[in-house]
Amino acid sequence: MRALILMLLTPGMAAAQQAGWGNVGQPEEKGFSWTDPLWPDFWMAWTPATLAVFIGIFSAIAVIGLMEGFKYKDGLERKGVLGLTTTLGDRLFITLLGSVYIFLAWLGFIGQPIWTPLALAIAWGIFTFWKV
C-alpha cells in the first residue's frame, strides 16, 4: 500500500517541481529598500533614508560654515520679512526647523506619501534664504 501511495505521489511531486513549486519555502531575494536596516545588529536602526537625512543636514552645515568662513567673513547679515537680523547659519536653522514642522504636521494630519511636504519644505527653504 505504501509503495502504491509513493508511486502515485512521485509523479505529482515531479510535476510540482517542474511548475516552480520547488522554491516555495526558499527565502526571496530582495532588492534595495529605503526601510531595511543597514546594520541589523546595531543598536540604532540606520536605514538608507536616515543616513541620507543626516548626511544632507551635516553637508548643509559644512557648506554654510565654509561660505561664512571664506566668502562672507562678516556673516552676510540682513534684516528680513520676520524683522530678524539673520546670517546664513540662522537661515539654515530656520529652514531645518520649519521643514521638521512641515513634515510632522503633514504626517499628523494627512499621513503618507510625503512627496508633497518635501516640495513644501524645499519651497520653505528657498523662501527662507531669499526673504528672511
Residue frames as a rotation matrix with the C-alpha (Angstrom) as fourth column:
MET 1
0.562 0.827 0.000 0.00
0.827 -0.562 0.000 0.00
0.000 0.000 -1.000 0.00
ARG 2
0.453 -0.475 -0.755 2.80
0.135 -0.800 0.584 2.43
-0.881 -0.366 -0.299 0.88
ALA 3
-0.624 -0.711 0.325 4.52
0.398 0.069 0.915 1.65
-0.673 0.700 0.240 -2.38
LEU 4
-0.126 0.677 0.725 1.31
0.981 -0.026 0.195 2.47
0.151 0.735 -0.661 -4.25
ILE 5
0.813 0.412 -0.412 0.88
0.508 -0.847 0.155 5.81
-0.285 -0.336 -0.898 -2.45
LEU 6
0.060 -0.887 -0.458 4.54
0.066 -0.454 0.888 6.70
-0.996 -0.084 0.032 -3.02
MET 7
-0.644 -0.286 0.709 4.24
0.665 0.248 0.704 5.76
-0.378 0.925 0.030 -6.67
LEU 8
0.287 0.837 0.465 1.14
0.938 -0.343 0.038 7.93
0.192 0.426 -0.884 -7.06
LEU 9
0.823 0.020 -0.568 2.71
0.287 -0.877 0.386 10.94
-0.490 -0.480 -0.727 -5.29
THR 10
-0.136 -0.990 0.022 6.08
0.503 -0.050 0.863 10.79
-0.854 0.129 0.505 -7.06
PRO 11
-0.376 -0.007 0.927 4.79
0.900 -0.239 0.363 11.97
0.219 0.971 0.096 -10.48
GLY 12
0.715 0.680 0.160 2.84
0.602 -0.716 0.353 14.73
0.355 -0.157 -0.922 -8.71
MET 13
0.574 -0.597 -0.560 5.99
0.338 -0.451 0.826 15.87
-0.746 -0.664 -0.057 -6.92
ALA 14
-0.454 -0.769 0.450 7.93
0.728 -0.029 0.685 15.94
-0.514 0.638 0.573 -10.15
ALA 15
0.017 0.544 0.839 5.19
0.863 -0.432 0.263 17.97
0.506 0.719 -0.477 -11.82
ALA 16
0.905 0.300 -0.301 5.16
0.421 -0.732 0.536 20.42
-0.060 -0.612 -0.788 -8.89
GLN 17
0.102 -0.948 -0.301 8.95
0.460 -0.223 0.860 20.80
-0.882 -0.226 0.413 -9.12
GLN 18
-0.559 -0.306 0.771 8.69
0.826 -0.116 0.552 21.49
-0.079 0.945 0.317 -12.83
ALA 19
0.358 0.789 0.499 5.87
0.765 -0.554 0.328 24.01
0.535 0.264 -0.802 -12.26
GLY 20
-0.221 -0.538 0.813 8.06
-0.003 -0.833 -0.553 26.07
0.975 -0.124 0.183 -9.97
TRP 21
0.770 0.581 0.265 6.73
-0.275 -0.074 0.959 24.97
0.577 -0.811 0.103 -6.59
GLY 22
0.415 -0.685 -0.599 10.18
0.744 0.635 -0.211 23.85
0.524 -0.358 0.773 -5.54
ASN 23
-0.619 -0.688 0.379 11.03
0.396 -0.690 -0.606 27.39
0.678 -0.225 0.700 -4.35
VAL 24
0.384 0.901 0.199 8.03
0.247 -0.308 0.919 27.84
0.890 -0.304 -0.341 -2.06
GLY 25
0.868 -0.022 -0.497 9.97
0.497 0.019 0.868 27.64
-0.010 -1.000 0.027 1.22
GLN 26
-0.091 -0.984 0.156 13.10
0.981 -0.115 -0.159 29.38
0.174 0.138 0.975 -0.05
PRO 27
0.026 0.055 -0.998 13.92
0.484 -0.875 -0.036 32.95
-0.875 -0.482 -0.050 1.03
GLU 28
0.725 0.334 0.602 13.07
0.688 -0.324 -0.649 35.51
-0.022 0.885 -0.465 -1.59
GLU 29
-0.441 -0.895 0.067 15.81
0.897 -0.436 0.074 37.77
-0.037 0.093 0.995 -2.93
LYS 30
0.632 0.636 -0.443 15.07
0.639 -0.751 -0.168 41.38
-0.440 -0.177 -0.881 -2.11
GLY 31
0.168 -0.524 0.835 16.26
0.712 -0.522 -0.470 44.44
0.682 0.673 0.286 -3.96
PHE 32
-0.834 -0.516 0.194 17.05
0.296 -0.716 -0.633 47.84
0.466 -0.470 0.750 -2.50
SER 33
0.301 0.927 -0.223 14.76
0.766 -0.096 0.635 49.11
0.568 -0.362 -0.739 0.26
TRP 34
-0.159 -0.306 0.939 14.78
-0.173 -0.928 -0.331 52.51
0.972 -0.215 0.095 1.95
THR 35
0.455 0.478 0.751 13.42
-0.784 -0.184 0.592 50.97
0.421 -0.859 0.291 5.17
ASP 36
0.804 -0.256 -0.536 15.61
0.358 0.929 0.093 47.88
0.474 -0.267 0.839 5.66
PRO 37
0.854 -0.517 -0.063 18.31
-0.212 -0.455 0.865 48.41
-0.476 -0.725 -0.498 8.31
LEU 38
0.543 -0.748 -0.381 21.85
-0.650 -0.088 -0.755 48.81
0.531 0.658 -0.534 7.01
TRP 39
-0.672 -0.723 -0.164 23.35
-0.377 0.523 -0.764 47.05
0.638 -0.452 -0.624 10.04
PRO 40
0.198 0.922 -0.334 20.71
-0.105 0.358 0.928 44.72
0.975 -0.148 0.168 11.57
ASP 41
0.296 -0.106 -0.949 22.57
0.827 0.526 0.199 44.06
0.478 -0.844 0.243 14.85
PHE 42
-0.712 -0.572 0.406 23.43
0.338 -0.787 -0.517 47.71
0.615 -0.231 0.754 15.54
TRP 43
-0.656 0.442 -0.612 21.75
0.659 -0.060 -0.750 49.49
-0.368 -0.895 -0.252 18.46
MET 44
-0.225 0.593 -0.773 20.17
-0.316 -0.795 -0.518 52.14
-0.922 0.128 0.366 16.21
ALA 45
0.233 0.414 0.880 18.14
0.657 0.600 -0.456 51.29
-0.717 0.685 -0.132 13.13
TRP 46
-0.333 -0.422 -0.843 20.17
-0.381 -0.758 0.529 53.12
-0.863 0.497 0.092 10.49
THR 47
0.425 0.483 0.766 18.26
0.612 0.470 -0.636 52.87
-0.667 0.738 -0.096 7.24
PRO 48
-0.437 -0.579 0.688 19.38
0.899 -0.313 0.307 54.39
0.038 0.753 0.657 3.94
ALA 49
0.358 0.649 0.672 16.74
0.559 -0.725 0.402 57.11
0.748 0.232 -0.622 4.45
THR 50
0.945 -0.028 -0.326 18.01
0.275 -0.472 0.837 58.16
-0.177 -0.881 -0.438 7.90
LEU 51
0.018 -1.000 0.024 21.60
0.762 0.029 0.647 58.06
-0.648 0.006 0.762 6.67
ALA 52
-0.260 -0.060 0.964 20.68
0.864 -0.460 0.204 60.30
0.432 0.886 0.172 3.70
VAL 53
0.756 0.589 0.285 18.92
0.378 -0.749 0.545 62.81
0.535 -0.304 -0.789 6.00
PHE 54
0.757 -0.512 -0.406 21.86
0.334 -0.231 0.914 63.03
-0.562 -0.827 -0.003 8.40
ILE 55
-0.264 -0.863 0.431 24.40
0.875 -0.026 0.484 63.33
-0.407 0.505 0.762 5.58
GLY 56
0.059 0.372 0.927 22.26
0.760 -0.618 0.200 66.06
0.647 0.692 -0.319 4.00
ILE 57
0.944 0.327 -0.048 21.99
0.269 -0.674 0.688 68.05
0.193 -0.662 -0.724 7.23
PHE 58
0.472 -0.835 -0.284 25.69
0.400 -0.085 0.912 67.81
-0.786 -0.544 0.294 8.06
SER 59
-0.289 -0.534 0.795 26.64
0.954 -0.090 0.286 68.64
-0.081 0.841 0.535 4.45
ALA 60
0.464 0.533 0.708 24.43
0.567 -0.792 0.225 71.75
0.681 0.297 -0.669 4.56
ILE 61
0.941 -0.175 -0.290 26.05
0.175 -0.481 0.859 72.82
-0.290 -0.859 -0.422 7.84
ALA 62
0.059 -0.989 0.135 29.50
0.686 0.138 0.715 72.28
-0.726 0.050 0.686 6.32
VAL 63
-0.149 -0.068 0.987 28.67
0.924 -0.364 0.114 74.26
0.352 0.929 0.117 3.17
ILE 64
0.791 0.482 0.377 27.21
0.309 -0.846 0.434 77.15
0.529 -0.227 -0.818 5.17
GLY 65
0.761 -0.565 -0.318 30.21
0.280 -0.156 0.947 77.09
-0.585 -0.810 0.039 7.52
LEU 66
-0.205 -0.863 0.462 32.65
0.869 0.057 0.491 77.19
-0.450 0.502 0.738 4.61
MET 67
0.128 0.315 0.940 30.72
0.765 -0.635 0.109 80.01
0.632 0.705 -0.322 2.93
GLU 68
0.963 0.241 0.124 30.71
0.103 -0.749 0.654 82.06
0.251 -0.617 -0.746 6.13
GLY 69
0.573 -0.805 -0.153 34.36
0.410 0.120 0.904 81.23
-0.710 -0.581 0.399 6.76
PHE 70
-0.393 -0.833 0.390 35.80
0.727 -0.022 0.687 82.06
-0.563 0.553 0.614 3.36
LYS 71
-0.417 0.253 0.873 33.36
0.779 -0.394 0.487 84.01
0.468 0.883 -0.033 1.18
TYR 72
0.352 0.627 0.695 31.22
0.044 -0.753 0.657 86.01
0.935 -0.200 -0.293 3.62
LYS 73
-0.524 -0.691 -0.498 33.52
0.533 0.190 -0.825 86.78
0.664 -0.697 0.269 6.54
ASP 74
-0.855 0.243 0.457 31.10
-0.456 -0.773 -0.441 89.33
0.246 -0.586 0.772 8.02
GLY 75
-0.786 0.543 0.295 28.32
0.160 0.640 -0.751 86.73
-0.597 -0.544 -0.590 8.17
LEU 76
-0.851 0.476 0.220 26.12
0.158 -0.168 0.973 88.20
0.500 0.863 0.067 5.42
GLU 77
-0.636 0.634 -0.440 23.67
0.560 -0.014 -0.829 89.68
-0.532 -0.773 -0.345 7.91
ARG 78
-0.833 0.462 0.305 20.40
-0.068 -0.633 0.772 91.14
0.549 0.622 0.559 6.71
LYS 79
-0.709 0.695 0.123 17.03
-0.273 -0.109 -0.956 92.08
-0.651 -0.711 0.267 8.12
GLY 80
-0.944 0.326 0.053 14.24
0.225 0.517 0.826 90.05
0.242 0.791 -0.561 6.55
VAL 81
-0.316 0.925 0.211 10.48
-0.194 -0.281 0.940 89.91
0.929 0.256 0.268 6.50
LEU 82
0.318 0.426 -0.847 10.29
0.693 0.505 0.514 88.48
0.646 -0.751 -0.135 10.03
GLY 83
0.814 -0.044 0.579 12.09
-0.285 -0.899 0.333 91.53
0.506 -0.436 -0.744 11.41
LEU 84
0.810 -0.578 0.100 15.07
0.211 0.446 0.870 89.44
-0.547 -0.683 0.483 12.48
THR 85
0.407 -0.794 -0.452 18.68
-0.913 -0.350 -0.208 90.13
0.006 0.498 -0.867 11.63
THR 86
0.826 -0.004 0.563 19.90
-0.080 0.989 0.125 86.77
-0.557 -0.148 0.817 10.35
THR 87
-0.245 -0.905 -0.347 23.08
-0.826 0.008 0.563 85.22
-0.507 0.425 -0.750 8.98
LEU 88
-0.201 0.125 -0.972 23.38
-0.770 0.593 0.235 82.22
0.606 0.795 -0.022 6.67
GLY 89
-0.900 -0.186 -0.394 23.56
0.073 0.827 -0.558 79.84
0.430 -0.531 -0.731 9.64
ASP 90
-0.711 0.703 0.017 20.44
-0.273 -0.254 -0.928 81.39
-0.648 -0.665 0.372 11.18
ARG 91
-0.029 0.713 -0.701 18.56
-0.989 -0.123 -0.084 80.97
-0.146 0.690 0.709 7.92
LEU 92
-0.491 -0.187 -0.851 19.68
-0.408 0.912 0.035 77.34
0.770 0.364 -0.524 7.66
PHE 93
-0.988 0.131 -0.082 18.46
0.131 0.432 -0.892 76.70
-0.081 -0.892 -0.444 11.21
ILE 94
-0.381 0.898 -0.219 15.09
-0.603 -0.421 -0.678 78.35
-0.701 -0.126 0.701 10.47
THR 95
-0.115 0.287 -0.951 14.82
-0.932 0.300 0.204 76.28
0.344 0.910 0.233 7.27
LEU 96
-0.743 -0.228 -0.629 15.55
-0.093 0.966 -0.240 72.99
0.663 -0.120 -0.739 9.05
LEU 97
-0.904 0.428 -0.008 13.22
0.037 0.060 -0.998 73.77
-0.427 -0.902 -0.070 11.93
GLY 98
-0.200 0.857 -0.475 10.40
-0.830 -0.406 -0.382 74.80
-0.520 0.318 0.792 9.59
SER 99
-0.313 0.024 -0.949 10.92
-0.739 0.621 0.260 71.69
0.596 0.783 -0.177 7.47
VAL 100
-0.963 -0.034 -0.266 10.57
0.136 0.794 -0.592 69.47
0.231 -0.607 -0.761 10.53
TYR 101
-0.603 0.791 -0.104 7.30
-0.212 -0.285 -0.935 71.20
-0.769 -0.542 0.339 11.45
ILE 102
-0.146 0.535 -0.832 6.02
-0.987 -0.130 0.089 70.83
-0.061 0.835 0.547 7.88
PHE 103
-0.555 -0.130 -0.822 6.74
-0.372 0.922 0.105 67.09
0.744 0.364 -0.560 7.85
LEU 104
-0.972 0.184 -0.148 5.33
0.219 0.471 -0.854 66.48
-0.087 -0.863 -0.498 11.33
ALA 105
-0.411 0.868 -0.279 2.14
-0.549 -0.480 -0.684 68.41
-0.728 -0.128 0.673 10.57
TRP 106
-0.182 0.318 -0.931 1.71
-0.938 0.228 0.261 66.56
0.295 0.920 0.257 7.28
LEU 107
-0.732 -0.150 -0.665 2.21
-0.064 0.986 -0.152 63.15
0.678 -0.069 -0.732 8.89
GLY 108
-0.919 0.388 -0.078 -0.12
0.111 0.063 -0.992 64.07
-0.380 -0.920 -0.100 11.76
PHE 109
-0.236 0.889 -0.392 -2.99
-0.559 -0.454 -0.694 65.37
-0.795 0.055 0.604 9.65
ILE 110
0.403 0.388 -0.829 -2.68
-0.914 0.126 -0.386 63.54
-0.045 0.913 0.406 6.32
GLY 111
0.602 -0.258 0.756 -0.15
-0.051 0.932 0.359 60.70
-0.797 -0.255 0.548 6.50
GLN 112
-0.509 -0.848 0.149 1.81
0.031 0.155 0.987 59.20
-0.860 0.507 -0.053 3.68
PRO 113
0.310 -0.918 0.247 3.06
0.917 0.220 -0.331 59.67
0.250 0.329 0.911 0.94
ILE 114
0.477 -0.205 -0.855 5.37
0.510 -0.728 0.458 62.51
-0.716 -0.654 -0.243 1.89
TRP 115
-0.307 -0.566 0.765 6.30
0.951 -0.202 0.232 63.89
0.024 0.799 0.600 -1.53
THR 116
0.453 0.558 0.696 4.09
0.535 -0.794 0.289 66.94
0.713 0.241 -0.658 -1.07
PRO 117
0.963 -0.138 -0.232 5.67
0.122 -0.544 0.830 68.04
-0.241 -0.828 -0.507 2.23
LEU 118
0.041 -0.982 0.186 9.07
0.804 0.143 0.577 67.51
-0.593 0.126 0.795 0.62
ALA 119
-0.169 -0.028 0.985 8.12
0.829 -0.544 0.127 70.04
0.533 0.838 0.115 -2.06
LEU 120
0.813 0.512 0.277 6.72
0.262 -0.747 0.611 72.37
0.520 -0.424 -0.742 0.62
ALA 121
0.700 -0.615 -0.362 9.93
0.422 -0.052 0.905 72.07
-0.576 -0.787 0.223 2.67
ILE 122
-0.280 -0.792 0.543 12.07
0.939 -0.108 0.326 72.87
-0.199 0.601 0.774 -0.38
ALA 123
0.150 0.415 0.897 9.85
0.578 -0.773 0.261 75.88
0.802 0.479 -0.356 -1.15
TRP 124
0.967 0.176 -0.185 10.13
0.247 -0.449 0.859 76.95
0.068 -0.876 -0.478 2.52
GLY 125
0.255 -0.955 -0.152 13.93
0.725 0.084 0.684 76.70
-0.640 -0.284 0.714 2.30
ILE 126
-0.338 -0.332 0.880 14.05
0.881 -0.441 0.172 78.80
0.331 0.834 0.442 -0.86
PHE 127
0.552 0.631 0.545 11.75
0.355 -0.769 0.531 81.40
0.755 -0.100 -0.648 0.71
THR 128
0.871 -0.227 -0.436 13.80
0.408 -0.160 0.899 81.48
-0.273 -0.961 -0.046 3.93
PHE 129
-0.111 -0.994 -0.003 17.13
0.806 -0.092 0.585 82.03
-0.582 0.063 0.811 2.19
TRP 130
-0.335 0.029 0.942 15.56
0.801 -0.519 0.300 84.57
0.497 0.854 0.151 -0.16
LYS 131
0.173 0.602 0.779 13.44
0.121 -0.798 0.590 86.72
0.977 -0.008 -0.211 2.16
VAL 132
0.893 0.261 -0.368 14.22
0.372 0.036 0.928 86.02
0.256 -0.965 -0.065 5.82
